[in-house]
Amino acid sequence: MELKGVVAKSAAGHDKDSFYLVVRDDGEFCYIADGRRRKLEKPKRKNKKHLKPTKTVVDVSSVKTDKQLRGILKAFNNSSEED
């Protein structure tokens, strides 16, 4: 399953329950960024089985800066804080 451009929630690891954008998909692994801890220039490699994809898909080529990325993920992170 291709996850590039999908907003996903981390299900395991020290970044558990945080939302990320899947910047690249390489078979078993994905590269994720959030614009704050993980920048677009240096995304984190994460196993696909440790991600829970949402139904939101973003055109990765339209996200040019970390600030734009933070704006996209802001709604997701705010909704998870209210739970």
C-alpha positions in Angstrom: 0.0 0.0 0.0 1.5 3.3 -1.1 1.4 5.9 1.8 3.2 8.8 0.2 1.3 12.0 1.0 -0.9 10.5 3.7 -1.1 12.1 7.2 -0.4 9.3 9.7 -0.3 8.8 13.4 2.6 7.2 15.0 1.5 4.0 16.9 4.9 3.1 18.5 8.1 4.6 19.6 9.1 7.8 21.4 7.0 9.8 19.0 3.8 7.7 19.8 0.5 9.6 19.2 2.0 12.3 17.1 0.9 13.1 13.5 3.3 13.1 10.6 3.2 13.5 6.8 4.6 10.6 4.9 7.1 12.3 2.6 8.5 9.1 0.9 7.5 5.5 0.7 10.2 2.8 0.3 8.6 -0.6 0.5 8.6 -1.7 4.1 9.6 1.7 5.4 8.2 5.3 5.2 10.0 8.6 5.7 7.9 11.0 7.9 8.2 14.7 8.8 6.3 17.0 11.0 8.1 20.3 10.4 9.2 20.7 14.0 11.2 17.8 15.3 11.6 16.2 11.9 12.2 18.6 9.1 11.3 18.0 5.4 15.1 18.0 4.6 15.8 15.2 7.1 12.7 13.0 7.6 12.6 10.0 10.0 12.6 6.5 8.7 9.7 4.5 10.3 8.4 1.0 9.8 4.9 1.0 8.1 3.5 -1.3 10.8 4.1 1.5 13.4 2.0 4.0 11.5 -1.8 4.4 11.5 -2.8 6.2 8.3 -5.6 8.7 8.3 -7.9 9.4 5.3 -6.3 12.7 4.6 -4.0 12.9 1.6 -1.7 15.9 0.8 0.2 16.6 -2.4 3.8 16.4 -1.1 5.2 18.4 -3.9 3.0 21.4 -2.9 4.5 21.4 0.7 7.6 23.5 0.2 8.4 24.7 3.8 8.3 23.3 7.3 5.9 26.1 8.3 3.4 24.9 5.7 3.7 21.4 7.0 3.1 22.5 10.6 0.0 24.3 9.4 -1.4 21.2 7.7 -0.7 19.0 10.8 -1.9 21.6 13.3 -5.6 20.5 13.1 -4.6 16.9 13.8 -2.4 17.6 16.7 -5.0 20.0 18.3 -7.8 17.4 18.0 -5.6 14.7 19.7 -4.9 17.0 22.6 -8.6 17.5 23.3 -9.2 13.7 23.7 
